[in-house]
C-alpha cells in the first residue's frame, strides 16, 4: 500500500495546499482539488487568498480539463504542451 502527496507550493517552496491520495491515483485528476484547498491568510483583516496569480506545472497537468479550469478561475498558467507523437505505419 502506497500513498502519493500532491502539493501546491509558493516560489519560496512553502506549501500552500497538500492533498494525500492512494499511490495508484493519477496526478492530473488531483489538480483541481489541490488548487481548491489553497488558503493564504492576509496580513490584518480580510478573507484568505484562494486564487494564485499563476500556476506552473509539468506537462502531465496539461489536459484540456485542467486548462479550462484555470481559464474559468482567471489563473494564468505555464504548462508545457505535450508533444504529439506520430505513429509509424
Backbone as numpy.savetxt, mean C-alpha at the origin, in Angstrom:
# Nx Ny Nz CAx CAy CAz Cx Cy Cz
3.08 -23.47 9.67 2.23 -22.30 9.67 3.13 -21.06 9.67
2.89 -20.17 8.70 3.70 -18.96 8.60 2.80 -17.73 8.63
3.42 -16.58 8.87 2.69 -15.32 8.84 3.43 -14.34 7.94
2.71 -13.33 7.50 3.28 -12.31 6.65 2.91 -10.96 7.24
3.87 -10.05 7.30 3.64 -8.72 7.84 3.61 -7.73 6.68
2.51 -6.98 6.55 2.36 -5.97 5.52 2.46 -4.62 6.20
3.35 -3.76 5.70 3.64 -2.48 6.36 3.43 -1.30 5.43
3.06 -0.17 6.03 3.15 1.14 5.38 4.08 1.94 6.28
5.18 2.43 5.72 6.16 3.18 6.50 6.38 4.54 5.87
6.77 5.51 6.70 7.12 6.82 6.18 8.57 6.80 5.71
9.03 7.89 5.13 10.39 7.93 4.61 11.43 7.68 5.69
11.14 8.07 6.91 12.07 7.84 8.01 12.02 6.42 8.53
11.31 5.53 7.84 11.20 4.12 8.17 10.36 3.84 9.41
9.57 4.81 9.87 8.68 4.57 11.01 7.38 3.97 10.50
6.92 2.86 11.10 5.68 2.23 10.63 4.47 3.11 10.90
3.60 3.22 9.89 2.34 3.96 10.03 1.16 3.00 10.10
1.30 1.81 9.53 0.23 0.83 9.52 0.83 -0.56 9.40
0.27 -1.51 10.13 0.73 -2.90 10.11 -0.48 -3.81 9.98
-0.42 -4.74 9.04 -1.45 -5.78 8.89 -0.73 -7.11 8.85
-1.16 -8.06 9.67 -0.55 -9.39 9.72 -1.55 -10.40 9.15
-1.08 -11.22 8.20 -1.95 -12.21 7.57 -1.25 -13.57 7.58
-1.97 -14.57 7.13 -1.39 -15.90 6.96 -0.33 -15.83 5.86
0.68 -16.67 5.94 1.80 -16.63 5.02 1.45 -16.88 3.57
0.40 -17.63 3.31 0.05 -17.95 1.93 -0.83 -16.88 1.28
-1.24 -15.85 2.02 -2.06 -14.77 1.45 -1.21 -13.91 0.52
-1.82 -13.41 -0.52 -1.10 -12.56 -1.47 -0.85 -11.17 -0.91
0.14 -10.48 -1.47 0.47 -9.13 -1.01 -0.50 -8.10 -1.56
-0.80 -8.16 -2.83 -1.61 -7.13 -3.47 -3.01 -6.98 -2.87
-3.70 -8.07 -2.51 -5.03 -7.89 -1.91 -5.00 -7.17 -0.56
-3.86 -7.11 0.09 -3.76 -6.44 1.40 -3.47 -4.95 1.26
-3.23 -4.47 0.05 -2.85 -3.09 -0.21 -3.85 -2.10 0.39
-5.13 -2.29 0.11 -6.15 -1.38 0.62 -6.25 -1.44 2.14
-6.18 -2.63 2.70 -6.28 -2.79 4.15 -5.15 -2.04 4.87
-3.96 -2.13 4.32 -2.81 -1.45 4.93 -3.02 0.07 4.89
-3.45 0.59 3.73 -3.64 2.04 3.61 -4.83 2.53 4.43
-5.86 1.73 4.58 -7.02 2.12 5.39 -6.68 2.22 6.87
-5.66 1.51 7.33 -5.29 1.52 8.75 -4.36 2.66 9.14
-3.97 3.49 8.18 -3.06 4.60 8.50 -3.78 5.64 9.34
-3.19 5.97 10.48 -3.69 7.02 11.38 -2.48 7.76 11.93
-2.26 8.97 11.49 -1.12 9.76 11.94 -1.66 10.92 12.77
-1.41 10.93 14.09 -1.93 12.01 14.93 -1.31 13.36 14.55
-2.12 14.40 14.66 -1.65 15.75 14.38 -1.07 16.38 15.63
-0.20 17.36 15.44 0.30 18.14 16.57 -0.84 19.02 17.06
-1.18 18.97 18.31 -2.27 19.78 18.84 -3.63 19.16 18.52
-4.58 20.02 18.19 -5.95 19.57 17.92 -6.12 19.12 16.48
-7.16 18.37 16.23 -7.48 17.94 14.87 -7.54 16.43 14.74
-8.23 16.02 13.70 -8.35 14.59 13.43 -7.02 14.04 12.89
-6.76 12.76 13.10 -5.53 12.18 12.56 -5.55 12.14 11.04
-4.38 12.23 10.43 -4.27 12.10 8.97 -4.51 10.66 8.58
-5.29 10.46 7.53 -5.59 9.11 7.07 -5.13 8.87 5.64
-4.69 9.92 4.97 -4.33 9.79 3.56 -2.90 10.28 3.33
-2.04 9.40 2.85 -0.67 9.84 2.54 -0.67 10.71 1.28
0.37 11.53 1.13 0.50 12.35 -0.07 0.88 11.51 -1.28
1.73 10.52 -1.07 2.22 9.68 -2.16 2.49 8.28 -1.62
2.28 7.29 -2.49 2.58 5.89 -2.17 3.64 5.40 -3.14
4.68 4.78 -2.61 5.69 4.12 -3.43 5.62 2.63 -3.14
5.57 1.84 -4.19 5.46 0.39 -4.02 6.16 -0.31 -5.17
6.40 -1.62 -5.02 7.01 -2.36 -6.12 5.93 -2.80 -7.09
6.36 -3.40 -8.21 5.41 -3.70 -9.27 4.38 -4.78 -8.91
4.57 -5.49 -7.82 3.58 -6.48 -7.38 2.25 -5.81 -7.00
2.30 -4.51 -6.68 1.11 -3.78 -6.25 0.52 -2.94 -7.38
0.96 -3.14 -8.61 0.53 -2.31 -9.72 -0.75 -2.75 -10.40
-1.61 -3.48 -9.72 -2.84 -3.94 -10.35 -3.79 -2.78 -10.65
-4.70 -3.00 -11.59 -5.70 -1.97 -11.92 -6.54 -1.60 -10.71
-6.87 -2.60 -9.91 -7.69 -2.35 -8.73 -6.98 -1.42 -7.75
-5.70 -1.67 -7.49 -4.95 -0.83 -6.56 -4.78 0.58 -7.10
-4.50 0.70 -8.40 -4.35 2.03 -9.00 -5.68 2.79 -8.98
-6.78 2.12 -9.22 -8.10 2.77 -9.17 -8.40 3.24 -7.75
-8.05 2.43 -6.76 -8.25 2.80 -5.36 -7.47 4.08 -5.03
-6.23 4.17 -5.47 -5.41 5.36 -5.21 -5.99 6.58 -5.92
-6.44 6.42 -7.16 -7.06 7.54 -7.88 -8.32 8.03 -7.17
-9.14 7.09 -6.72 -10.38 7.43 -6.01 -10.11 8.26 -4.77
-9.04 7.94 -4.05 -8.69 8.66 -2.82 -7.80 9.87 -3.06
-7.41 10.11 -4.31 -6.58 11.26 -4.64 -5.16 11.14 -4.14
-4.63 9.92 -4.13 -3.27 9.66 -3.67 -2.39 9.44 -4.89
-1.31 10.21 -4.99 -0.35 10.01 -6.08 0.46 8.75 -5.79
0.94 8.12 -6.86 1.69 6.88 -6.64 2.90 6.79 -7.55
3.88 6.05 -7.09 5.04 5.67 -7.88 5.12 4.15 -7.79
4.55 3.50 -8.79 4.55 2.04 -8.87 4.98 1.68 -10.29
6.09 0.95 -10.45 6.53 0.60 -11.80 5.49 -0.28 -12.51
5.41 -0.11 -13.81 4.51 -0.94 -14.62 5.13 -2.33 -14.79
4.28 -3.33 -14.83 4.77 -4.68 -15.10 5.15 -4.79 -16.57
6.25 -5.45 -16.84 6.66 -5.67 -18.22 5.85 -6.84 -18.77
5.24 -6.61 -19.88 4.44 -7.68 -20.49 5.35 -8.56 -21.32
5.31 -9.84 -21.06 6.15 -10.77 -21.81 5.34 -11.32 -22.98
5.98 -11.46 -24.09 5.33 -12.02 -25.24 5.61 -13.51 -25.30
4.57 -14.26 -25.59 4.74 -15.71 -25.67 5.34 -16.07 -27.02
6.29 -16.95 -26.98 6.90 -17.43 -28.24 6.05 -18.53 -28.83
5.95 -18.53 -30.12 5.14 -19.54 -30.78 6.00 -20.52 -31.49
